[in-house]
Amino acid sequence: MIFRKTTFFLLLFAILVLPFFAWKIIWLAGAAKTKGVIQFRSKGITTSLDGTYLVVSFVVNKDTVWFHGRDRGSFAEGEITDVIYQLHNPEDARLNDFASVWGDTLIYSGIPFVILLMLFLQPSIVPWRSRIRIVRHSPYLLLES
């Protein structure tokens, strides 16, 4: 198969980046909203960095569910906030704000996106107006001018 440079990188984008967004959209489709209470802030060590996180609780079917949320310093203890959680797994919950819901998706998809963008824009790696041929044997990708 022979692809133009732009088509090839769009296909790579679709294969490497879009699944992160598809997974998040599926997660949001199975989610419900409720109100939670900021119980307290706690300190912990995550990936060798000291930090604080929020401990939030909410009630589902007479059960109290506790989870950790990101602490950005904007919440006070006892404050009521929006929470989004999975209906079939209430322990999979997040604060209902942009950073908590989409932050990990943007970071995980942003890394391959930046790498693909650098490969696409660097003409010494893949020259402009070149075509890329995919073959079944090594080296698998051949550049044609």
DOGU-321148 format. One record per residue (C-alpha): residue number from 1; residue in one letter; x, y, z. Coordinates in steps of 0.25 Angstrom, whole numbers. Each point is the difference from the previous one (the first is absolute). Layout:
residues N
+-----+------+-------+-------+-------+
! seq ! type !    xx !    yy !    zz !
+-----+------+-------+-------+-------+
! NUM !    A !     X !     Y !     Z !
...
+-----+------+-------+-------+-------+
//
This chain:
residues 145
+-----+------+-------+-------+-------+
! seq ! type !    xx !    yy !    zz !
+-----+------+-------+-------+-------+
!   1 !    M !     0 !     0 !     0 !
!   2 !    I !     5 !    14 !    -3 !
!   3 !    F !    -4 !    12 !     8 !
!   4 !    R !     3 !    15 !    -2 !
!   5 !    K !     7 !     6 !    12 !
!   6 !    T !   -13 !     7 !     5 !
!   7 !    T !    -9 !   -12 !    -1 !
!   8 !    F !    10 !    -9 !     7 !
!   9 !    F !     2 !     9 !    12 !
!  10 !    L !   -15 !     2 !     1 !
!  11 !    L !    -2 !   -15 !     1 !
!  12 !    L !    11 !    -1 !    10 !
!  13 !    F !    -7 !    11 !     8 !
!  14 !    A !   -13 !    -8 !    -1 !
!  15 !    I !     7 !   -13 !     5 !
!  16 !    L !     8 !     6 !    11 !
!  17 !    V !    -7 !    13 !     5 !
!  18 !    L !   -15 !    -2 !    -2 !
!  19 !    P !    -2 !   -13 !     9 !
!  20 !    F !     3 !     9 !    12 !
!  21 !    F !   -12 !     9 !    -3 !
!  22 !    A !    -9 !   -12 !    -4 !
!  23 !    W !     3 !    -7 !    13 !
!  24 !    K !    -3 !    13 !     8 !
!  25 !    I !   -13 !     2 !    -8 !
!  26 !    I !    -5 !   -14 !     3 !
!  27 !    W !     4 !     2 !    15 !
!  28 !    L !    -9 !    13 !     0 !
!  29 !    A !   -11 !    -8 !    -7 !
!  30 !    G !    -1 !    -9 !    12 !
!  31 !    A !     1 !    11 !    10 !
!  32 !    A !    -9 !     6 !    10 !
!  33 !    K !     1 !    13 !     7 !
!  34 !    T !    -3 !     3 !    15 !
!  35 !    K !     5 !     9 !    11 !
!  36 !    G !    12 !    -3 !     9 !
!  37 !    V !     6 !     5 !    12 !
!  38 !    I !    14 !     4 !     2 !
!  39 !    Q !     4 !    -7 !    13 !
!  40 !    F !    14 !     4 !     2 !
!  41 !    R !    14 !     2 !    -7 !
!  42 !    S !    10 !   -10 !     1 !
!  43 !    K !    15 !    -1 !    -3 !
!  44 !    G !     6 !   -11 !    -7 !
!  45 !    I !    12 !    -4 !    -9 !
!  46 !    T !    -3 !    -3 !   -14 !
!  47 !    T !    11 !    -3 !   -10 !
!  48 !    S !    10 !     5 !     9 !
!  49 !    L !    -6 !    14 !     1 !
!  50 !    D !    -6 !     5 !    13 !
!  51 !    G !   -14 !     5 !    -2 !
!  52 !    T !   -14 !     2 !     6 !
!  53 !    Y !   -13 !    -6 !    -5 !
!  54 !    L !   -15 !     1 !     4 !
!  55 !    V !    -8 !   -11 !     6 !
!  56 !    V !   -14 !     1 !    -5 !
!  57 !    S !   -12 !    -8 !     4 !
!  58 !    F !   -14 !    -1 !    -6 !
!  59 !    V !   -12 !    -9 !     2 !
!  60 !    V !    -5 !   -11 !   -10 !
!  61 !    N !   -11 !    -9 !     3 !
!  62 !    K !     2 !     2 !    15 !
!  63 !    D !    15 !    -3 !    -1 !
!  64 !    T !    10 !    11 !     2 !
!  65 !    V !    11 !    -1 !   -10 !
!  66 !    W !    14 !     7 !     3 !
!  67 !    F !    10 !     4 !   -11 !
!  68 !    H !    12 !     9 !    -2 !
!  69 !    G !    -1 !    12 !    -8 !
!  70 !    R !    10 !    10 !    -5 !
!  71 !    D !     3 !    12 !     9 !
!  72 !    R !     1 !    13 !    -7 !
!  73 !    G !    -2 !     8 !    13 !
!  74 !    S !   -13 !     5 !    -4 !
!  75 !    F !    -9 !    -9 !     9 !
!  76 !    A !    -2 !     1 !    15 !
!  77 !    E !    -3 !   -11 !     9 !
!  78 !    G !   -15 !    -3 !     1 !
!  79 !    E !    -3 !     7 !   -13 !
!  80 !    I !   -10 !    -7 !    -9 !
!  81 !    T !     5 !    -2 !   -14 !
!  82 !    D !    -5 !    -8 !   -13 !
!  83 !    V !     5 !   -14 !    -2 !
!  84 !    I !    -1 !    -9 !   -12 !
!  85 !    Y !     1 !   -15 !     2 !
!  86 !    Q !    -2 !   -13 !    -8 !
!  87 !    L !   -14 !    -6 !     3 !
!  88 !    H !     5 !   -14 !     0 !
!  89 !    N !    13 !     3 !     8 !
!  90 !    P !    -2 !    12 !    10 !
!  91 !    E !    14 !    -1 !     5 !
!  92 !    D !     4 !     5 !   -14 !
!  93 !    A !    -3 !    15 !     3 !
!  94 !    R !     6 !    14 !    -3 !
!  95 !    L !    -3 !    14 !     3 !
!  96 !    N !    -9 !     5 !   -11 !
!  97 !    D !     9 !    11 !    -5 !
!  98 !    F !     8 !     1 !   -13 !
!  99 !    A !    14 !    -3 !     6 !
! 100 !    S !    -5 !   -12 !     8 !
! 101 !    V !    -8 !    -6 !   -12 !
! 102 !    W !     9 !     3 !   -12 !
! 103 !    G !    13 !     3 !     6 !
! 104 !    D !     6 !   -14 !    -1 !
! 105 !    T !    -6 !    -2 !   -14 !
! 106 !    L !     7 !    13 !    -5 !
! 107 !    I !    13 !    -4 !     6 !
! 108 !    Y !     0 !   -14 !    -5 !
! 109 !    S !    -5 !     3 !   -14 !
! 110 !    G !     9 !    13 !    -1 !
! 111 !    I !    13 !    -8 !     1 !
! 112 !    P !    -2 !    -8 !   -12 !
! 113 !    F !    -6 !    12 !    -7 !
! 114 !    V !    12 !     9 !     2 !
! 115 !    I !     9 !   -11 !    -4 !
! 116 !    L !    -8 !    -2 !   -13 !
! 117 !    L !    -1 !    15 !    -3 !
! 118 !    M !    16 !     1 !     2 !
! 119 !    L !     1 !   -12 !   -10 !
! 120 !    F !    -9 !     6 !   -10 !
! 121 !    L !     6 !    14 !     1 !
! 122 !    Q !    14 !    -4 !    -1 !
! 123 !    P !     4 !    -1 !   -15 !
! 124 !    S !    13 !    -7 !     3 !
! 125 !    I !    -8 !   -12 !     6 !
! 126 !    V !   -11 !    -1 !   -10 !
! 127 !    P !     2 !     9 !   -12 !
! 128 !    W !   -11 !     9 !    -6 !
! 129 !    R !    -8 !    -6 !   -11 !
! 130 !    S !     6 !   -14 !     3 !
! 131 !    R !    -9 !   -12 !     0 !
! 132 !    I !     1 !   -11 !    10 !
! 133 !    R !    -1 !   -15 !    -5 !
! 134 !    I !    -4 !   -10 !    10 !
! 135 !    V !     5 !   -14 !    -3 !
! 136 !    R !    -1 !   -14 !     7 !
! 137 !    H !    14 !    -2 !     2 !
! 138 !    S !    11 !     8 !     7 !
! 139 !    P !     2 !    12 !     0 !
! 140 !    Y !   -15 !     1 !    -1 !
! 141 !    L !     0 !    15 !    -3 !
! 142 !    L !     7 !     5 !   -13 !
! 143 !    L !     1 !    15 !    -4 !
! 144 !    E !    -2 !     3 !   -14 !
! 145 !    S !     3 !    14 !    -6 !
+-----+------+-------+-------+-------+
//
